[in-house]
Amino acid sequence: MTVRSSFRSLFLSALVPLGFGTSAAADFPFTPVDTSFTHTGSHILPAGIQSKIILQTGTHTARNKNGATATVRDYLDYIGYIPINGRSDSGYVIVNNETDGRSDVQGDGGGMVVFTAEFKDNTWSVVPDPRGDYRFVDFSPVGGTFTNCGGAMTPWGTVLTGEEWTTDYTDNNRLLYNNGNRFRDTSDWLVTEFNGQTLNKHIRRFENMNWVVEVDPVNAVAIKKHYNMGRAGHELGYPMPDGRTVYVTDDFYPAAFFKFVSETAGNYNRGQLYAYKQSSDGESGTWLPMPMVLDSMIKARDVAHRLGASAFTRHEWVAHHGSKVYITETGYDNSGTAHRNAIRQGATLPKHLTSRVNSDSSLTDYYGRILRLDTTTWKMDVLLEGGSASGGLNFSNPDCLTTVTLGAKTYLVICEDIIGRTQGRVSAAANTAGRDYNELYWLDLSIENPTREDLKRMLVGARGAEITGARFTPDGKTMFVNIQHPSSSNTAPYNRSYTLAVWGYETPTGLVFDAPKFERSDKLQVSVNKVSGMAYFDRKTDVSLHNAAGRRLERHRNTNRLDIAHLVPGTYFLRFPGGVSHKLQIQ
């Protein structure tokens, strides 16, 4: 593993005064990972950060409500952490199974595993429990579940999990059954209540899949399916702190974006579902009320598009900070006739996708992006577009999303789920090596107009694995994350899906480098840290990086630092406003 060119010597010839300050505020919670992608199986974290596998599929055994046991199934996705008595060192950990197979113990379809974890003696461990150290959630009270994907915790300590598998609204009991290999019970399901009113209506079994499901993780049992939040290819339902609002995503192409608002805070039993429609100029948006009847909820996406809702390309996870809601839109190579048909039904296309329409009316969206929704104006715009950046960073197809606050800074933590290796979606190093890697990035949300250059890589997953489920303890000092479906040819234990506890990043000894203190001066001062691979300036300024021939390689605005760890040996120049420059020699 190479950490930020730690073993590269940097020499600086100053053309303006050079400052070599001592400790100040920490520059970042960890030293970003820089890799040539030569590892053959294991994940990569910055040196000095500690981690431990606390759950692994096919290895750990869980128990159901009747005491029967089985090994935990594959495809770990959402992670939740519910603190015990508010503690960050002891809590219930919840992990989704994004599966669709049969299981006599866990139940057919998807599932969820719950266990208690404790941080003691500087490590995380699973706490023994007479009910079973690992426990399967019982979904039988709600008619079972299917491909449990994303999720989030409600303000009252339950969990909302999204059923992602989509039936495209056709009669799919046959696909649900799949010759007895998926969901074996295809009998009709009785819906006894809808939106706070008694109903008693039978629906087809496949129509009882693809909802937002509320779970009591402490007692390992599903409470109810929220039919009033609509049926679609749900990645998750994301509860807001007000106890009333839930943003609901649709991992489909074309997707709709929903918002549910309950009548009373503290439960979602009765309320109104809305679908989002962006204004034609992209500067605002409106929420279209959905018909609150079960038949409309069963085909929520189609109904939303007929009402004029915006048609997106696969919404994944949601996070929020202040008045902003952040949404990952993972993209899709080619939607074929899907978007055209939705628009013919009445759907509208959001502004950021209009340039991606092809001559045959299909839509191509290779990289995806992070969207930002302003809850004061309902403007939805692009916070960060996918694509390439310097240093071999290729940010593509964002999926899992969360936030963490450490000190005065809040970071957006983003997991990749790259859907293809073409079009530069993986770095040249990874592509040349013929290896598939996904990465996890942190983004400082105090940056007003971030670019891909502002992303900091914290984790590279095991070969072939998707990274997902990232969640933090309340103090932000531990991150739980899943390494999902790694290559079976990796060296054990990196050949099966696992849940990883990661800690020590806020103070990793020797790897968090403080920005220097500069003496007061009218002249611009620069300091280079040869270990961290960062150039620091004594003030925010515009800067451009040039090679020895004078060709500009990079340009950055209003910054007081520059990442130079990715540079190959040679001579470079840093140029600043007013004709000021520095010569930079890297060996």
Secondary structure, DSSP 8 states (H G I E B T S, - for coil): ---TTTT--EEEE-SS-B------SBS-SS------S---SS-B--TT-EEEEEEETTTSEEE-TTS-EEE--S-EEEEEEEEGGG-SSEEEEEEEE---S--TTT-SB-EEEEEEEEEETTEEEE---TT-SEEE-B-GGGT-B--EEEEEE-TTS-EEEEE----TTS--HHHHHGGGTS----S-EEEEEETTEEEEEEE-GGGGSS-EEEEETTTTEEEEEEGGG--S--S-EEE-TTSSEEEE---SSSB--EEEEESSTT--SSEEEEEEEE-TTSS-EEEEE---SHHHHHTHHHHHHHTT-B-BS-EEEEEEETTEEEEEE--BS--TTHHHHHHHHT-B--GGGGGGB-TTS-B-BSS-EEEEEETTT--EEEEEE-EE-STT-EE--EEEEEEEEETTEEEEEEEE----SSTT-S-HHHHHHT----EEEEEETT-SS--GGG-EEEEE--TT-EEEEEEE-TTS-EEEEEEES--TTS-TTTTS-EEEEEE--SS-TTTS-B-------SS--EEEETTTTEEEEEEEEEEEEEETT--EEEEEEEEEEEE-TT--SEEEEEE-GGG-EEEEEE-
